[in-house]
Amino acid sequence: MELPDADPGTVVRGTLDATDLPTGGTESLPVVVAEGTEPGPTLWLTGGVHGDEATGVAVAQDAVRADLPERLRGTVVSVPVVNPAGVRRNSRVSYYGDDDPNRYFPDPGSESESPRPPEVQERIDSRLYDLLVSSADALIDLHTAQIGSVPFSIRDRVLYGDRREESTAAELAEELSDLVSAFGLPVVTEYPTGEYLDQSLQRSTAGAVLNGAGIPAFTAELGGHSVVDSNWVRAGVAGVYGVLAHLEMVDSVPSEVADPGAGVPDAPVEFPVRRFVGPRTEVAGLVRHRAAPGDAVESGQVVAEIVGPAGESRGTVESEYDGYVLGLAEGLAVYEGDPVASMAVRDDDGLVGAREE
């Protein structure tokens, strides 16, 4: 992969060749490069790593305005569609392996690296990663979340023990926190370290760039999936300009661009929170939600009722933690152990974690 050249003060559109196709031609990723009139940092934007997360794609497209280069010090590189195979069928996953393409970015030197030869999605992710970390000073990975989700940003924990000392991890975590805050959405810290590693999130786009390469990177979740939400597009573009201003890449923001966080609901709790998938039902049936995205809940509060096909109550689902609802699990039917929501729950852990966990 190779970025197209852009002269100072210009925007250039091109493609990144990812892999050859069996029927001829090349799988390519669209790329837009905005080159400022003065030198400065390089900010990368990625969208569409999950092919049904439409608003993230739109933000990666719209943030590179025609007037950006004249305001810019440095470079903005935007790849709006990281997973074109998923976008073609409006699906979260790629059809290359029919699994999550956001778990194949490199984790160099880790025991999680498989001894088997990499398959095509892993090769695509690795090629993009190499290009990204060779040029980026920061990354925003643009996503959407569950049904009815409120917008929020995910701040990964910074791992130490294999690539960096704890003190270095703490410095990187502070730099990351400032970057995430500049975007303007409520901040939700990623899962506890053990669960983070168990889910291979250090091999997600932002996780790999942050923990593999030591470059500040975070994920923005811009509402629910499948359709472009114009309100959250505006919020996402505003967030990008907030980060550009934080990095001193722009002095002024176009009047058409909102202030970061404008129009976005504040978090309904004041304590720090982390991601949590749940609560989960212990009985099968049809779900009736009793708490909506954005609602604050307390431990023990009923967030859903499970009913049978004729409407008879089979039980309730209670929150295990204090926190608030981020989004609702998709679908009417649930089985034993299924989550009914995704939540932001009280987080008492630090912002760094030992890799050995």
C-alpha positions as CSV (number, residue, x, y, z in Angstrom):
1,M,0.0,0.0,0.0
2,E,1.1,3.5,-0.7
3,L,-0.5,6.9,-0.1
4,P,-1.1,9.2,-3.0
5,D,1.0,12.3,-3.1
6,A,-0.6,15.6,-2.3
7,D,0.9,19.0,-2.9
8,P,0.7,21.6,-0.1
9,G,-2.7,23.2,0.1
10,T,-4.5,20.4,-1.8
11,V,-6.9,17.4,-1.3
12,V,-6.1,14.3,-3.3
13,R,-8.4,11.2,-3.6
14,G,-7.1,7.8,-4.6
15,T,-7.1,4.2,-3.6
16,L,-5.0,1.8,-1.5
17,D,-4.5,-1.6,-3.2
18,A,-5.3,-4.2,-0.6
19,T,-5.3,-7.6,-2.3
20,D,-6.0,-9.2,-5.7
21,L,-9.4,-10.6,-6.5
22,P,-10.0,-14.2,-7.8
23,T,-12.1,-12.9,-10.7
24,G,-9.6,-10.2,-11.7
25,G,-9.0,-6.7,-10.5
26,T,-8.0,-5.5,-7.1
27,E,-9.7,-5.0,-3.8
28,S,-9.0,-1.4,-3.0
29,L,-9.7,1.0,-0.1
30,P,-10.7,4.6,-0.9
31,V,-8.3,7.2,0.6
32,V,-8.4,11.0,0.9
33,V,-5.3,13.0,1.7
34,A,-5.5,16.6,2.8
35,E,-2.1,18.3,2.8
36,G,-1.7,21.6,4.7
37,T,0.2,24.6,3.7
38,E,2.6,24.2,6.6
39,P,4.2,21.2,8.2
40,G,2.7,19.5,11.2
41,P,1.4,16.2,12.6
42,T,-0.5,13.6,10.6
43,L,-4.0,12.6,11.8
44,W,-5.6,9.4,10.4
45,L,-9.3,8.8,10.2
46,T,-10.7,5.3,9.5
47,G,-14.3,4.3,9.0
48,G,-16.3,1.3,7.8
49,V,-14.2,-1.4,9.3
50,H,-17.6,-2.8,10.1
51,G,-19.6,-2.6,6.8
52,D,-22.9,-1.7,8.4
53,E,-21.7,1.2,10.5
54,A,-22.8,3.9,8.1
55,T,-22.4,7.1,10.1
56,G,-18.7,6.5,10.7
57,V,-18.1,6.2,7.0
58,A,-20.0,9.5,6.4
59,V,-17.9,11.3,9.1
60,A,-14.6,10.1,7.5
61,Q,-15.9,11.5,4.2
62,D,-17.3,14.8,5.4
63,A,-14.5,15.7,7.8
64,V,-12.1,16.3,4.8
65,R,-13.7,19.5,3.6
66,A,-12.5,21.3,0.5
67,D,-11.3,24.2,2.6
68,L,-9.4,22.1,5.1
69,P,-5.9,22.3,3.5
70,E,-5.8,26.1,3.6
71,R,-6.4,26.0,7.4
72,L,-4.2,23.0,8.0
73,R,-0.7,22.5,9.4
74,G,0.3,18.9,8.6
75,T,-1.7,16.1,7.0
76,V,-5.1,14.4,7.4
77,V,-5.4,10.9,5.9
78,S,-8.9,9.5,5.7
79,V,-9.8,5.9,4.7
80,P,-13.7,6.0,4.9
81,V,-14.2,2.3,4.0
82,V,-11.7,-0.1,5.6
83,N,-13.9,-3.1,4.9
84,P,-15.3,-2.7,1.3
85,A,-16.3,-6.4,1.3
86,G,-18.6,-5.8,4.2
87,V,-20.0,-2.5,2.8
88,R,-21.0,-4.2,-0.4
89,R,-23.4,-6.5,1.5
90,N,-24.3,-4.0,4.3
91,S,-22.8,-6.4,6.8
92,R,-20.6,-5.9,9.9
93,V,-18.2,-8.6,8.7
94,S,-16.1,-9.3,5.6
95,Y,-17.0,-12.2,3.4
96,Y,-13.3,-13.2,3.2
97,G,-13.5,-15.0,6.5
98,D,-17.0,-14.1,7.6
99,D,-15.7,-12.9,11.0
100,D,-14.8,-9.6,12.6
101,P,-12.2,-7.8,10.5
102,N,-11.5,-5.6,13.5
103,R,-9.6,-8.3,15.3
104,Y,-6.8,-9.0,12.7
105,F,-4.4,-6.0,13.1
106,P,-0.9,-6.9,14.3
107,D,0.1,-7.6,17.9
108,P,3.8,-8.0,17.3
109,G,5.7,-10.5,19.5
110,S,2.5,-11.6,21.3
111,E,1.6,-15.2,22.1
112,S,-1.7,-14.4,20.5
113,E,0.0,-14.3,17.1
114,S,-1.0,-17.5,15.4
115,P,1.6,-19.9,13.9
116,R,-0.6,-20.5,10.9
117,P,-0.1,-18.4,7.7
118,P,-2.2,-15.3,7.7
119,E,-5.4,-15.4,5.6
120,V,-6.6,-12.6,3.4
121,Q,-8.4,-10.3,5.9
122,E,-5.4,-10.5,8.3
123,R,-3.1,-9.6,5.3
124,I,-5.2,-6.6,4.4
125,D,-5.3,-5.3,8.0
126,S,-1.5,-5.8,8.4
127,R,-0.8,-3.8,5.2
128,L,-3.0,-1.0,6.3
129,Y,-1.5,-1.1,9.8
130,D,2.1,-0.8,8.4
131,L,1.1,2.2,6.3
132,L,-0.7,3.8,9.1
133,V,1.9,3.5,11.8
134,S,4.7,4.7,9.4
135,S,3.0,8.1,9.1
136,A,0.4,8.7,11.8
137,D,0.8,10.8,14.9
138,A,-2.8,10.1,16.0
139,L,-5.8,8.0,14.9
140,I,-9.6,8.3,15.2
141,D,-11.4,5.1,14.3
142,L,-15.1,5.9,13.4
143,H,-17.8,3.4,14.3
144,T,-21.4,3.0,15.4
145,A,-22.8,0.9,18.1
146,Q,-26.1,-0.9,19.0
147,I,-29.7,-0.1,18.4
148,G,-30.6,3.4,19.6
149,S,-27.1,3.9,21.0
150,V,-26.1,7.2,22.4
151,P,-22.8,8.6,21.0
152,F,-19.7,8.0,23.0
153,S,-15.9,7.5,22.7
154,I,-14.0,4.4,23.8
155,R,-10.7,5.0,25.5
156,D,-8.6,1.8,25.5
157,R,-6.4,0.9,28.5
158,V,-2.7,1.2,27.8
159,L,-0.9,-2.0,28.3
160,Y,2.6,-2.3,29.9
161,G,5.0,-5.1,30.6
162,D,6.0,-6.3,27.1
163,R,6.6,-3.1,25.1
164,R,6.7,-0.3,27.6
165,E,7.3,0.4,31.3
166,E,4.3,1.3,33.5
167,S,5.5,4.9,33.7
168,T,5.6,5.2,29.9
169,A,2.2,3.6,29.7
170,A,0.9,6.2,32.1
171,E,2.3,9.1,30.0
172,L,0.7,7.6,26.8
173,A,-2.6,7.1,28.7
174,E,-2.6,10.8,29.7
175,E,-1.9,11.9,26.1
176,L,-4.7,9.6,24.9
177,S,-7.2,11.0,27.5
178,D,-6.5,14.5,26.3
179,L,-7.1,13.5,22.7
180,V,-10.4,11.7,23.5
181,S,-11.7,14.6,25.5
182,A,-11.0,17.0,22.6
183,F,-13.4,14.9,20.5
184,G,-16.2,16.0,22.7
185,L,-18.3,12.8,23.3
186,P,-18.9,11.2,26.7
187,V,-15.9,8.9,27.4
188,V,-16.2,5.2,28.2
189,T,-13.1,3.3,29.1
190,E,-12.6,-0.1,27.5
191,Y,-13.2,-3.4,29.3
192,P,-10.9,-4.4,32.2
193,T,-7.5,-5.6,31.0
194,G,-8.1,-9.3,31.2
195,E,-11.4,-9.1,29.3
196,Y,-9.7,-6.6,26.8
197,L,-7.1,-9.2,26.0
198,D,-9.5,-12.1,26.0
199,Q,-11.5,-10.3,23.3
200,S,-8.3,-9.6,21.3
201,L,-9.1,-5.8,21.4
202,Q,-5.4,-5.1,21.3
203,R,-5.8,-6.3,17.7
204,S,-8.6,-3.9,16.8
205,T,-7.7,-0.8,14.7
206,A,-7.3,1.6,17.6
207,G,-6.0,-1.1,20.0
208,A,-3.2,-2.1,17.7
209,V,-2.2,1.4,16.8
210,L,-2.2,2.4,20.5
211,N,-0.8,-0.6,22.2
212,G,1.3,-2.0,19.4
213,A,2.8,1.2,18.0
214,G,2.4,3.5,20.9
215,I,0.4,6.1,18.9
216,P,-2.6,7.8,20.6
217,A,-5.7,6.2,19.0
218,F,-9.3,5.9,20.0
219,T,-12.7,4.7,18.8
220,A,-15.7,7.0,18.3
221,E,-19.1,5.3,18.5
222,L,-21.6,7.6,16.6
223,G,-25.0,6.3,17.5
224,G,-26.7,3.2,16.1
225,H,-25.7,1.2,13.0
226,S,-27.1,0.6,9.4
227,V,-28.2,4.2,8.4
228,V,-26.4,7.5,8.3
229,D,-27.6,9.7,11.2
230,S,-27.1,13.4,10.1
231,N,-27.1,14.6,13.7
232,W,-24.2,12.3,14.7
233,V,-22.4,13.1,11.4
234,R,-22.3,16.7,12.5
235,A,-21.1,15.7,15.9
236,G,-18.4,13.5,14.5
237,V,-17.1,16.1,12.1
238,A,-17.1,18.6,15.0
239,G,-15.1,16.1,17.0
240,V,-12.5,15.7,14.3
241,Y,-12.0,19.5,14.3
242,G,-11.8,19.4,18.0
243,V,-8.9,17.0,17.8
244,L,-7.3,19.0,15.0
245,A,-7.4,22.1,17.2
246,H,-6.0,20.1,20.2
247,L,-3.1,18.9,18.0
248,E,-2.6,22.5,16.9
249,M,-3.2,21.5,13.3
250,V,-5.8,24.3,12.8
251,D,-6.3,27.7,14.3
252,S,-9.8,28.2,13.2
253,V,-12.8,26.0,12.6
254,P,-15.3,26.7,9.7
255,S,-18.4,28.4,10.9
256,E,-20.5,25.6,9.5
257,V,-18.8,23.1,11.8
258,A,-20.3,22.8,15.3
259,D,-18.4,22.9,18.6
260,P,-17.2,19.5,19.8
261,G,-19.9,17.9,21.8
262,A,-22.7,20.3,20.7
263,G,-26.0,18.5,20.5
264,V,-24.7,15.3,22.2
265,P,-26.3,14.2,25.4
266,D,-24.0,14.4,28.4
267,A,-23.3,11.3,30.4
268,P,-26.1,11.0,33.1
269,V,-23.5,10.0,35.7
270,E,-20.5,11.8,37.1
271,F,-18.3,8.8,38.0
272,P,-15.8,7.2,35.6
273,V,-17.3,4.4,33.5
274,R,-16.2,1.4,31.4
275,R,-17.8,-0.7,28.8
276,F,-20.0,-3.7,29.9
277,V,-22.0,-6.1,27.7
278,G,-25.1,-6.9,29.8
279,P,-27.0,-7.5,31.9
280,R,-28.0,-10.9,30.7
281,T,-31.2,-12.8,31.0
282,E,-31.3,-16.2,32.8
283,V,-34.6,-17.2,31.0
284,A,-35.5,-17.5,27.3
285,G,-38.3,-15.5,25.9
286,L,-39.2,-12.2,24.3
287,V,-37.6,-9.1,25.6
288,R,-39.4,-5.9,26.8
289,H,-36.9,-3.2,27.6
290,R,-37.6,-1.1,30.7
291,A,-34.6,1.3,30.3
292,A,-33.7,3.3,27.2
293,P,-30.3,4.3,25.9
294,G,-29.0,7.3,27.9
295,D,-30.9,6.3,31.1
296,A,-29.0,6.1,34.3
297,V,-29.6,2.9,36.3
298,E,-28.6,1.6,39.7
299,S,-27.5,-1.8,40.7
300,G,-30.6,-4.0,41.2
301,Q,-32.8,-1.9,39.0
302,V,-35.0,-3.8,36.4
303,V,-33.9,-2.9,32.9
304,A,-35.9,-5.5,31.0
305,E,-38.8,-8.0,31.4
306,I,-38.8,-11.3,29.6
307,V,-42.2,-12.6,28.5
308,G,-43.4,-15.8,26.8
309,P,-45.0,-15.9,23.3
310,A,-48.5,-15.4,24.7
311,G,-47.2,-12.4,26.8
312,E,-47.0,-14.1,30.2
313,S,-44.1,-12.8,32.4
314,R,-41.1,-15.2,32.6
315,G,-38.9,-13.0,34.7
316,T,-37.0,-9.7,34.9
317,V,-33.4,-8.7,34.1
318,E,-31.7,-6.4,36.7
319,S,-28.6,-4.3,36.3
320,E,-25.6,-5.6,38.1
321,Y,-23.9,-2.2,38.4
322,D,-24.5,1.5,38.7
323,G,-24.1,3.2,35.4
324,Y,-26.1,4.0,32.3
325,V,-27.5,2.3,29.2
326,L,-25.5,2.8,26.0
327,G,-27.6,0.8,23.6
328,L,-30.0,-2.1,23.3
329,A,-29.3,-5.6,22.1
330,E,-30.8,-6.3,18.7
331,G,-33.8,-8.6,18.3
332,L,-36.9,-9.7,20.1
333,A,-36.0,-13.2,21.1
334,V,-33.5,-14.0,23.7
335,Y,-32.0,-17.3,25.0
336,E,-30.5,-18.0,28.4
337,G,-27.3,-16.0,28.9
338,D,-28.0,-13.4,26.1
339,P,-27.3,-9.8,26.9
340,V,-30.2,-7.4,26.6
341,A,-28.2,-4.2,26.5
342,S,-24.8,-2.6,26.5
343,M,-23.9,-0.3,29.4
344,A,-21.3,2.1,30.8
345,V,-20.7,1.0,34.4
346,R,-18.7,2.3,37.3
347,D,-15.0,1.9,36.7
348,D,-12.7,1.7,39.6
349,D,-9.6,0.4,37.6
350,G,-6.7,2.5,36.4
351,L,-6.1,3.7,32.9
352,V,-3.2,1.4,32.4
353,G,-3.0,-2.4,32.7
354,A,-0.4,-5.1,33.0
355,R,-0.1,-7.2,29.8
356,E,0.4,-10.3,32.0
357,E,-3.3,-10.1,33.0
